[in-house]
Amino acid sequence: MKTAISLFAGAGGCSLGFKEGGFDIVAAYDNNAAAINTYNKNFGENKSKLVDLSACDFKELRAGLGLKPGDLDLIIGGPPCQGFSSAGTRFWDDIRNKLLKNYAEALEEFKPKWFFMENVEGLLTTGKGEYVYEAVKKFAELGYSIVLKKVYAQEYGVPQRRKRVIIIGNRLGINFSFPKPIHSVTGPIFRNSPITLRTTIEDLEAVKIPEIDHLPKEESGINFERYSYLKPGQTMRDLPAELQHDSFKKRSLRRVKDGTPSHKRGGAPSGLKRLIYDEPALTITSAASREFVHPVQNRTLTMRECARLQTFPDHFVFTGSDGAKMTQIGNAIPPKLAQIFAQHINEVHGKAIRKGEIGKIRGGLISFNLTKATAMSPALKKTSDLLNSLLIEKSIQEELFNGNYETTKGIL
């Protein structure tokens, strides 16, 4: 079985998916004690350790695992995007980019054959595209062949409209593309999918199961009035003024401009939202159990319903306060999504060995795809222009992708 370590492991959503996908997660690291407790509750004692990854010695970590450089098959997890970055040559000296710098140091020290890095959509426009540009350029300098893409999780069996950026690299010279979606999703913002709230949480309507954190709230007063008023798909802005939260008007004045640093992103606020049973949910965040109203019952979602929408199995136990649990759930990489990518990496690796395709392509940016939309925003266009400058030579691109530089058609 291939070996992996998880950096910024959180509660273990990515680890669970890669474990189910055929990897042995030999160690995990995070700086959040509650998340580490959850990880160890589900994966075994001392599997995850409390480590400040912004200040650790990766040589020590590697030696402590008894690994030589190049022994490890995979590093999973990605550094949180800090939001700002400096221009030009100062980028790697900026303290706000320290976690990315440390991530690159981990790759340089462990020299894993593959890495899988996931991050928020805002990564693409943070620092006017410089953050992701510098990351990809550094990974290429370390000898990795890289594919980058914005992924729509509902296309991979996740019952929510969750957009994330995934960067995959290998240092074996293997040409590869992303796994093909397993579902065709259509409609405005890709709402039409066979995997919906109904298929995921309907069986929990009439039960309470405290041991898995399924405790539907019995609402009364103004909250009950609010929930009763909202029809499926409606939000706080559809309520009469007397039923809106006091903070709603203040929040409604805040707008996020395209290109705003990722830690300040958020979009036009809508407060409460009643979900629609026969669609994927909105993106599950740490606020989902406060803001997402059940499709047919006058209450917000329970933690277990949120965990199911993140594709955690019911036997996966979260520890800590309610707030800590929801943070772990909202921050997690959906295990279902991670499993599909784990299986794909295994398949690509095995096929390359069988066909003698190791070393067929040198390190560098193979391809990227920043959006499913037909047009790009000005901010995203800046990122595209930067990444285009990193693509490997045009002659190789034409041979591999028939000149289609912003898709991931590949050879698989």
C-alpha atoms as one frame of an Amber mdcrd trajectory, in Angstrom:
protein
   0.000   0.000   0.000   1.296   3.484  -0.851   2.229   5.746   2.067   1.139
   9.313   2.723   1.267  11.995   5.367  -1.360  14.688   5.890  -0.382  18.294
   6.561  -3.009  20.703   7.936  -4.977  17.513   8.525  -7.915  18.945  10.470
 -10.472  16.349  11.516  -9.317  13.953   8.786 -11.709  14.282   5.861  -8.909
  14.111   3.308  -7.168  11.320   5.218 -10.366   9.269   5.315 -10.829   9.610
   1.569  -7.240   8.713   0.752  -7.337   5.801   3.187 -10.443   4.460   1.420
  -8.647   5.113  -1.869  -5.756   2.816  -1.048  -3.212   4.895   0.880  -1.704
   4.254   4.306  -1.750   7.608   6.121   1.298   7.090   8.328   1.129  10.468
  10.101  -0.915  13.644  10.269  -0.170  17.106  11.631  -2.254  20.110  12.636
  -2.192  22.965  15.148  -5.802  22.619  16.322  -6.156  20.454  19.432  -9.880
  19.729  18.979  -9.365  18.608  15.385  -6.439  16.408  16.452  -8.604  14.760
  19.112 -11.240  14.026  16.479  -8.618  12.643  14.090  -7.164  10.312  16.717
 -10.634   9.213  17.840 -11.305   7.949  14.333  -7.900   6.853  13.038  -6.110
   5.637  16.169  -4.188   7.076  19.081  -1.317   9.437  18.215  -1.966   9.250
  14.462  -2.250  13.045  14.393   0.141  15.279  16.310  -0.010  18.888  17.449
   2.578  20.694  15.337   2.958  24.317  14.302   3.639  23.745  10.620   4.726
  27.358  10.202   7.737  26.782  12.454   8.570  23.086  12.385  11.669  21.249
  11.227  10.548  19.006   8.375  13.838  17.142   8.436  13.047  16.162  12.027
   9.519  15.109  11.057  10.855  12.968   8.235  13.572  11.375  10.367  11.067
  10.699  13.136   9.051   8.618  10.675  12.114   6.661   9.610  11.849   7.923
   6.041  14.565   8.938   3.613  13.938  11.681   1.017  11.894  10.105  -1.771
  10.506   7.230   0.316   7.090   8.825   0.788   4.528   8.335  -1.956   2.273
  11.283  -1.233   1.670  14.434   0.804  -1.979  15.476   1.124  -3.480  18.702
   2.441  -2.714  22.305   1.669  -1.753  25.429   3.599  -4.526  27.905   4.397
  -4.260  30.918   2.111  -3.325  33.919   4.264  -4.955  36.432   1.958  -2.196
  38.820   0.957   1.114  38.519  -0.798   3.943  40.878  -1.663   4.987  41.758
  -5.153   7.984  40.484  -7.036  11.052  39.180  -5.274   9.667  39.915  -1.809
   6.970  37.246  -2.076   8.798  34.480  -0.225   9.987  36.861   2.510   6.464
  38.037   3.348   5.349  36.565   6.679   1.835  36.214   5.290   3.113  33.619
   2.831   4.951  31.634   5.472   2.634  28.625   5.403   3.070  28.269   1.651
   6.836  28.566   2.099   6.758  25.847   4.745   4.623  23.624   2.513   7.238
  23.962  -0.220   9.920  23.127   2.354   8.007  19.963   3.265   7.940  18.903
  -0.400  11.647  19.654  -0.724  12.545  17.669   2.394  10.280  14.630   1.967
  10.430  14.597  -1.842   7.154  12.667  -2.105   6.371  11.113  -5.452   3.012
  12.942  -5.501   1.289  15.780  -3.683  -2.399  16.683  -3.468  -3.169  20.255
  -2.393  -6.683  21.595  -1.854  -7.682  25.182  -1.146 -10.539  27.662  -1.318
 -11.677  29.196  -4.592 -10.318  32.568  -3.440  -6.786  31.215  -3.835  -7.057
  31.941  -7.546  -7.385  35.708  -7.154  -5.506  36.287  -3.903  -2.692  38.803
  -4.418  -3.927  39.435  -7.981  -3.056  35.867  -8.888   0.477  36.070  -7.553
  -0.077  33.603  -4.703  -1.073  30.679  -6.913   1.477  31.699  -9.555   4.343
  31.656  -7.058   3.135  28.358  -5.607   3.009  26.600  -8.978   6.337  28.093
 -10.051   7.994  26.851  -6.855   6.520  23.366  -7.183   7.821  23.199 -10.749
  11.280  24.271  -9.579  11.199  21.345  -7.142  10.750  19.002 -10.095   6.983
  18.443 -10.057   4.729  18.155 -13.098   1.542  19.958 -12.128  -2.135  20.140
 -13.016  -4.360  22.816 -11.439  -8.121  23.024 -11.656 -11.164  24.543  -9.991
 -13.271  21.547  -8.994 -17.053  21.468  -8.539 -17.573  18.862  -5.823 -21.139
  17.984  -6.863 -19.686  16.493 -10.057 -17.887  13.939  -7.887 -20.819  12.736
  -5.809 -20.750  15.362  -3.047 -24.285  16.634  -2.292 -23.353  20.317  -2.125
 -22.335  23.073  -4.507 -18.760  23.308  -3.242 -16.045  24.882  -5.412 -12.424
  24.289  -4.502  -9.025  24.622  -6.133  -6.978  21.444  -6.376  -3.334  21.256
  -7.392  -1.774  17.842  -8.019   1.878  17.236  -8.781   4.223  14.325  -9.316
   8.005  14.212  -9.578   8.113  11.013 -11.649   7.663  12.681 -15.026   4.147
  11.254 -15.430   1.704  13.085 -17.667  -1.782  13.014 -16.157  -5.152  14.736
 -16.003  -7.850  14.983 -13.354 -10.412  12.198 -12.906 -13.496  12.578 -15.035
 -16.627  13.685 -13.152 -18.908  10.834 -12.133 -22.107  12.871 -12.479 -23.350
  15.276 -15.094 -24.637  18.392 -13.338 -26.576  21.034 -15.216 -28.726  24.081
 -14.702 -28.017  27.478 -13.158 -24.857  27.216 -11.023 -25.044  23.441 -11.544
 -28.018  22.696  -9.293 -29.343  19.674 -11.167 -27.611  16.582  -9.793 -28.692
  13.038  -8.901 -27.043  13.405  -5.475 -29.213  15.782  -3.444 -30.234  16.663
   0.098 -33.136  14.239  -0.238 -30.883  11.293  -1.085 -28.521  12.270   1.745
 -30.529  13.327   4.801 -34.230  12.525   4.277 -34.055   9.433   6.503 -33.099
  11.644   9.467 -36.319  13.653   9.414 -38.226  11.739  12.086 -35.437  10.617
  14.417 -33.072  11.906  17.086 -29.713  10.185  17.415 -27.641  11.989  20.056
 -24.610   9.712  19.717 -24.007  10.909  16.152 -24.868  14.574  16.863 -28.277
  14.423  15.222 -30.412  16.483  17.595 -33.010  18.491  15.672 -33.853  21.744
  17.465 -37.419  22.359  18.570 -37.732  26.017  17.658 -40.193  28.576  19.029
 -40.668  32.326  19.039 -39.186  34.537  16.322 -36.921  31.822  14.952 -39.910
  29.557  14.364 -41.676  32.474  12.629 -38.671  33.042  10.401 -38.325  29.407
   9.430 -42.076  29.025   8.850 -42.103  32.018   6.502 -39.240  30.866   4.297
 -40.052  28.783   1.237 -37.445  26.469  -0.327 -34.735  28.570  -1.929 -35.644
  31.738  -0.019 -33.240  33.608   2.250 -33.235  36.276   4.942 -33.769  38.974
   2.338 -37.168  37.427   1.535 -38.419  37.908   5.104 -40.506  40.904   6.194
 -38.338  43.570   7.827 -39.684  42.737  11.292 -38.401  39.150  10.979 -34.928
  39.972   9.684 -31.932  39.771  12.003 -30.835  43.133  13.394 -27.430  42.640
  11.821 -28.788  41.869   8.368 -28.931  45.460   7.120 -25.351  46.045   8.213
 -24.230  42.855   6.523 -26.153  43.686   3.384 -24.023  46.796   2.924 -20.932
  44.632   2.626 -20.111  43.502  -0.867 -17.171  41.491  -2.005 -15.402  42.719
  -5.099 -13.869  40.154  -7.366 -10.248  39.777  -6.354 -10.743  40.594  -2.678
  -8.279  38.629  -0.498  -9.709  35.226   0.320  -9.918  35.813   4.083 -12.303
  38.719   3.430 -14.464  36.993   0.835 -18.078  36.149   1.489 -20.389  37.479
  -1.182 -23.613  39.379  -0.736 -24.932  38.103   2.599 -28.240  36.285   2.838
 -28.313  35.108   6.453 -30.797  32.283   6.827 -31.372  30.092   3.768 -33.983
  27.375   3.363 -32.446  24.604   1.315 -34.140  22.690  -1.499 -34.549  18.927
  -1.093 -34.015  17.965  -4.718 -30.811  19.944  -5.240 -27.322  19.747  -3.788
 -26.920  21.905  -0.688 -25.105  25.200  -0.648 -21.480  24.990   0.494 -21.252
  23.571   4.001 -19.287  25.906   6.272 -18.858  26.251  10.026 -22.009  28.427
  10.001 -24.211  25.861   8.238 -25.918  24.584  11.391 -26.929  28.161  12.253
 -27.909  29.471   8.827 -29.173  26.543   6.738 -32.857  25.799   7.294 -34.053
  22.233   6.700 -35.905  21.821   3.379 -39.252  20.787   4.934 -38.911  21.164
   8.735 -38.851  24.479  10.588 -35.379  24.117  12.056 -31.750  24.483  11.055
 -29.615  21.523  10.030 -28.086  19.310  12.685 -24.356  18.673  12.833 -24.834
  15.142  11.514 -26.830  16.394   8.547 -23.987  18.809   7.788 -21.454  15.997
   8.187 -23.433  13.791   5.792 -23.516  16.601   3.247 -19.728  16.635   3.594
 -19.883  12.835   2.933 -18.661  11.767   6.383 -20.068   8.375   7.405 -22.251
   8.257  10.515 -19.624   6.287  12.422 -17.181   9.200  12.141 -17.221  10.916
  15.551 -16.457  14.611  16.071 -15.096  15.810  19.422 -15.012  19.154  21.219
 -17.584  21.901  21.682 -20.435  22.300  19.211 -18.589  25.237  17.651 -15.383
  23.225  17.352 -17.256  20.332  15.753 -18.883  22.561  13.144 -15.543  24.193
  12.343 -14.061  20.740  11.773 -16.971  19.726   9.556 -17.015  22.947   7.540
 -13.235  23.032   7.002 -12.943  19.410   5.918 -12.218  18.118   2.442 -15.205
  15.873   1.637 -13.979  12.265   2.022 -15.906  11.174  -1.082 -14.090  13.744
  -3.197 -10.718  12.806  -1.698 -11.341   9.099  -2.303 -12.000   9.606  -6.009
  -8.747  11.547  -6.397  -6.833   8.956  -4.346  -8.046   6.138  -6.562  -7.224
   8.149  -9.668  -3.663   8.883  -8.529  -3.180   5.182  -7.818  -4.500   4.257
 -11.256  -2.397   6.854 -13.081   0.728   5.776 -11.212   0.155   2.102 -11.926
  -0.650   2.660 -15.589   2.477   4.764 -16.070   4.634   1.995 -14.618   2.991
  -0.695 -16.761   3.359   1.356 -19.944   6.880   2.541 -19.191   5.782   6.171
 -19.085   7.791   7.209 -16.030   9.970  10.199 -16.924   8.115  10.959 -20.154
   7.548  14.598 -19.261   9.700  17.030 -17.330   8.540  19.037 -14.338   6.382
  22.058 -15.015   2.770  23.211 -15.360   1.008  20.709 -17.621  -2.425  22.345
 -17.658  -4.849  24.476 -15.710  -8.557  25.208 -15.756  -9.794  28.115 -13.659
 -13.521  28.105 -14.371 -16.396  26.314 -16.096 -17.753  29.665 -17.259 -17.306
  30.765 -20.861 -15.796  34.089 -19.798 -13.340  35.123 -17.078 -13.549  38.046
 -14.699 -10.712  40.606 -14.968  -9.193  39.261 -11.746  -9.247  35.671 -12.975
  -7.845  36.748 -16.346  -4.791  38.162 -14.533  -4.254  34.785 -12.875  -4.685
  33.013 -16.214  -2.088  35.250 -17.845   0.410  34.546 -15.061  -0.126  30.782
 -15.230   0.109  30.766 -19.024   3.673  31.971 -18.637   4.472  28.781 -16.689
   3.076  26.241 -19.147   5.675  23.863 -20.544   6.838  24.475 -24.129   4.182
  24.979 -26.735   5.461  22.084 -28.840   4.919  19.675 -25.948   1.533  21.197
 -25.153   0.390  20.790 -28.739   1.482  17.164 -28.750  -0.243  16.382 -25.452
  -3.363  18.524 -25.586  -3.847  19.507 -29.230  -3.289  23.134 -28.332  -6.076
  23.290 -25.756  -4.147  24.960 -22.958  -6.931  25.505 -20.431  -8.515  22.090
 -20.313  -7.378  18.829 -18.838  -8.037  16.391 -21.646  -4.777  14.542 -21.125
  -4.108  10.981 -22.277  -6.169   8.963 -19.772
